[in-house]
Amino acid sequence: MLQNRVDPFGNIIRTSARGTLMGNRGLLHNEKQEIRRPFKLTAWITCVLEFKGRRRPVMAVGQYTELFFLDEATSFAAGHRPCFECRRPEASAFKRFWLKGNHEYGFNAKTPIKFIDDVLQRERIDQDCKKITFMEFPEVLPIGTFVIFKSEPYLIKNGMMYRWSAEGYEAAKPFPKEKLSVLTPKSVVNTFSAGYVPLFIE
């Protein structure tokens, strides 16, 4: 069992459960298919599982490390964004709504995606590669956002929250009356509030 699934904290974990999307942070593994670093690139992307009939062995020597996600909401919480090659409609929509929701950066439609990737890099992990979070009341967060409750990741959806697992989500739970740590990067939460609705499994 390879260590190639990603949880909402951005951790690369081992599980037999399959993902619905693939991700890329660069070459992270060695010749023994062991993860040696959490990332190499600052562009953390999310891709479809199949694209133009391409086939490649997983964790091949010298090639980028294929990572897998339960769904798109999980990938966003981990700090990834859609790929402009295999998910161009989603990537274009993400950039459009990101710009709409994050005016303070002064970016526009001509701003290279690298500038947004740089913002995401500052928001998702600190200099010690630890997850960055912020505090907010869950009831004001948009659908698709992940929060931490009792040390576990929960998805915000339809006025309730659902505990994440590698296999899927557990039964709905009402919001606690307190602020919670938010796993999804702040600018991505703003993107959701501006109109981008991430995909998640039911």
N, C-alpha and C positions, 0 to 999 in steps of 0.2 A: 504494500500500500504506500503510494508516494505522498510526500508532504507537499500538496499543491492546491488545497482548497483555502479560501480566504474567508474569515469571519468578519462581522461588522466592525470589530476593533482594528481590522487591518492585519491581524495575525495570520500567518500561513500555517495551516493545521493539516493533520492527517485524518481522513474519514473515508469510509467506503461509499458514502452518499455521492451521487453525481450532481454536477452543476448544470445550469442552463445557459451560462455565459462564460466566456474565457477572458482572461486578463493578461496584461504584460507590464512588467516593470524593468525589463532587461534581463540579462543573464545573472541568475541568482544561485545556480547549483554548480556542483563540481562533477567530475567524471563518474562519481559513484551515485549520482542523482540525489545528493544531499544539499539542502539549502544552506548556503554559506553567508548570505547577506539579505536584509529585508528589501532592498531595492538597489538598482544601479542607475536608472533613468529617473528624471523628475516628471516625465510624461507618463503617468499611470493610466493606461487605457483599458477599455472593456470591449471585447469583440464577440461576434457570433461564433458558434461552434463549427459551422460549415460555411465556406466562402469560395465560390468559383471552383469547386472540386479539389481544392488544395488538400494534400495529405502530408503529415509530418509526424515523426515519432516524438512522443512526449519526453521532455527533458533530454534531448539529444546533446551530445558533447559539443560545447562551443556555441550552441544556439540559445535564444532567449528562453526563459522558463515560462511554460504555460501554467497559468493560474486559473482557478475556476470558482464561480460564485453561485450561490443558491438562486439569486435573481439580481435585477438591476439595482433595486433599493439597497441591497447588501453591498454591491460594488461601490455605490456612491458613499455609503457610510465609511467604507474602507479608504476612500480618497481617490477612487478612479473616476474617469469620465469616458463617454463614448468615443470610439475610434472613428476617424474621418475617412478611412478607406472602406471598411466593411459595414459600418453603421452610419453612413453619411447623413441620412435624414435625421437620425437621433442626435448626431454630433452637431449638426447645423441648428437644430432646435435648442439643444443645450446651450450653445454659444449665444443664440439670440435671447433666450430667457435669462442667461447669466448676466448679460449686459444690461438687460432691463431691471434686474434685481440688485445690481451692484454698481450704481451710478458713481459712488465715491471714488472709484479707481480712474475715472475719466477715459475708459476704453470705448472704442466704437467698433463698427462692423469690420473695419480694415485692420484692427489690432490682431497680430498673430496669436494663434492659440497658445504659443509658448508663454505669453505674458499671463494668461489665465492659469496655465500649469504652474507657473512660479508662485502665484497666489495660493493655489491648492497645496503646493508643497509646504508653504509656511503655515497653512491651517491644519494639516493632517498630522504632522509629527514634529517634535521638537529636536534640538541638536543631539539629544540622547536616543533618538528614534522612538520616543514614547508618544503615544496617542494624545493629541490635543483635543480638549473638549471645552464647552462653555455651558453655562447654566441657563435654563429657561423653564417656564411652566409648560407642561405637555399640551395643554388645551390650546395654546396659541401656535403650535408648530404645524406646518403643512403635512399633508399625507405623504408617506414615503420616508419621513425622517426617522432616524434611530436614536433612542435614548437608553440610558443605563438605569435600571431599577434593581436594587438589591444585588448589584454586581453582575447582572445579566442584561443582554441586549434585547430591546423591545422595539418593534415597528409601530409607528403611529399610523392608524388607518381608520377612517369613518368614526372618529370620536372615541376610539378605544385604542388599546395597545396590545400587541401580540408578541409573546416571547419567541425569539429566534432559536432555531436549532439547525444543524447541518441538513436535516431531512425536511424541514419545513417550519410552520408556525403553529403554536399551541393556541388554545381557546382564548377568546377576547377577555381582557381585564380592564376595569375602569381606571381612569387616571387617578393617581394619588394627588392630594392637595398640597403639593410642594414642588419646588423647582427640581429638575433632574439634569444630570449631565447629558449633553447632546453629543452623540458620536459623529453624526453627519457634519462635514465642514460647514462653517458659517455661511460662506458665499454660495454653497450648494443649497443650503436651506433657503436662502434668499431666492435662488433660482427656482425652487419648487413653489415658493410663495408667488413668484412672478408668473407662473403658469405651466412649468414643466412637471409632468406627472410621471414618476419613474415606474417601471414595470415591476411587479412582484407576484409571486406565485400565490394562488388561493389555497 
